Amino acid sequence: MNSKFKYWCLLLGVTLVIFNFCAIGWAAGLGVRDLEEGMRGHDVKLLQQRLINLGYNIKVDGVFGAKTKNIIKKFQQKYDLSPDGIVGTQTLYYLKRSNKNLEYEVQPGDSLYELSKEYNISIKEIKEANNLSNSRIIVGQKLIIPDTALGGGEQKDLYITVEYRVKSGDSLYKLAKEYDSKVTKIRKVNNLQNSLIRVGQEIEIPRKLNKLKTKKVFSEQESMKFIWPVRARISSNYGYRTHPITQEKDFHGGIDLAVAHGTPVKAAASGRVATSSWVSGFGKTV
């Protein structure tokens, strides 16, 4: 009888561990955990949706299979990352920098609130991107889900904000240590007056990026900071704007500097020229 009791206790313990692991995967936002072949969950689905938005042919099934791994390898090679097929913070950084808005077709049961939670974006941003005067949406309606890409700044200060649901035993100190963050940053992002959190509470965690190592070798003396390439007037800021040519509202993933014809412009950082040609709408482009 005693051995049977121990057996069932062990079985229950293993089941709870597996359930807890799966629950994390199915509830997680993109960036909560590193993704690799064999994993499945909501975060894998978000990854696949982002890859489709970037032009890759892949099925959105929430399963990180061989095809997803191969596509990630191609993506990593494109940005000179180590092509291991694992989506860690380095790969995720470049995925989020790819400034591609997602076109989403409204499904039965959808609401702006649910979409804002799923894609980690505010209702206000969705409404602004789609010129919505209220929160009503209908099945079949096409919506633009803005890609909240990471901006610039020094490499050591880059963070990815991920959604997290508090579990039993969690504390801000524990979460800050686990995600290479800081208690003060977590409190600031979530407007917390103190460090108390409760089970089931949904919070955002600024997860610190690893230093972006690539296959290219840099000397220790080389700086990863960008310089101001030219003294100029900013003619168009980073963010949503009315396109100066098409007159349509779109996301501008940079800043435009206006200078007189013939003004010398320096490179913002050292590197290799990938292309130099005439680009429609831009002119002579390096």
Secondary structure by P-SEA (a helix, b strand, c coil): caaaaaaaaaaaaaaaaaaaaaaaaaaccccccccccccccaaaaaaaaaaaaacccccccccccaaaaaaaaaaaaaacccccccccaaaaaaaaacbbbbbbcccccccaaaaaaaacccaaaaaaaaccccccccccbbbbbccccccccccccbbbbbbbbbcccccaaaaaaaacccaaaaaaaaccccccccccbbbbbbcccccccccccccccccccccccccccccccccccccccccbbbbbcbbbbbbccccbbbbcbbbbbccccccccccccc
